[in-house]
């Protein structure tokens, strides 16, 4: 296996993993965000069951393909979220046909509150880049060992940044400050918990992809700027 970042390598599954990341991200924001659910007296946004999968896939991308290629995927996800928001706004705003009676329900599900859209896009962008950075740096520090420390550690920090940005931007001044703090901490803990539960799955997927791709990438001389353009570095 290659032991350093490589400029030219034909990856067999990178595009599929990137597609999976974007699909999970968009669907969890469209479908999951539209519903509140109560289970055993605990109320939560249904999207929290699936959104953490994007962080798991993000960990897989950084671990297998390196920070530079994960950066490309984060930008793809960011663009998809922005397009989703714009498309939702345009489609909801279009006047309904006289024979169509679903406008109210459509607005309830797909109507976008600008403040929440801003919070979601900002938190995702920052949280994912922090997650990928911590993952890549910890891989170098641990010399590629103890994968679980990287997956959980990067999620603790990345989801922490995500939550610290999303909930205040979206709800501060709308909800009581105590409620914002409570939901922020609770959802952060749930997402980290999901990451820990899914650790065996992450190990399995990472192992399979590394074996199939024939690489072991360490970001020892990578440019970690979110705005860098060189894919290999």
NORWOTA-V217155 format. One record per backbone hydrogen bond with DSSP energy under -1.0 kcal/mol. NH is the residue of the N-H (numbers start at 1). CO is the residue of the C=O. Records with the same first field share a line. If there is no record, write none. Layout:
# NORWOTA-V217155
NH: CO / CO
This chain:
# NORWOTA-V217155
11: 9
17: 13
18: 14
19: 15
20: 16
21: 17
22: 18
23: 19
24: 20
25: 21
26: 22
27: 23
28: 24
29: 25
30: 26
31: 27
32: 27
35: 32
37: 44
39: 42
42: 39
44: 37
46: 35
47: 32
48: 45
49: 46
50: 47
51: 47
53: 50
54: 51
56: 52
57: 53
58: 54
59: 55
60: 56
61: 57
62: 58
63: 59
64: 60
65: 61
66: 62
70: 66
71: 67
72: 68
73: 69
74: 70
75: 71
76: 72
77: 73
78: 74
79: 75
80: 76
81: 77
82: 78
83: 79
84: 80
85: 81
86: 82
87: 83
88: 84
89: 85
90: 86
91: 87
92: 88
93: 89
94: 90
100: 97
106: 102
107: 103
108: 104
109: 105
110: 106
111: 107
117: 113
118: 114
119: 115
120: 116
121: 117
122: 118
123: 119
124: 120
125: 121
126: 122
127: 123
128: 124
129: 125
130: 126
131: 127
132: 128
133: 129
134: 130
135: 131
136: 132
137: 133
138: 134
139: 135
140: 136
141: 137
142: 138
144: 139
145: 142
149: 146
151: 147
152: 148
153: 149
154: 150
155: 151
156: 152
157: 153
158: 154
159: 155
161: 157
162: 158
163: 159
164: 160
165: 161
166: 162
167: 163
169: 165
170: 166
171: 167
172: 168
174: 171
175: 171
180: 176
181: 177
182: 178
183: 179
184: 180
185: 181
186: 182
187: 183
188: 184
189: 185
190: 186
191: 187
192: 188
193: 189
194: 190
195: 191
196: 192
197: 193
198: 194
199: 196
202: 198
203: 199
204: 200
205: 201
206: 202
207: 203
208: 204
209: 205
210: 206
211: 207
212: 208
213: 209
214: 210
216: 2
220: 218
223: 233
228: 225
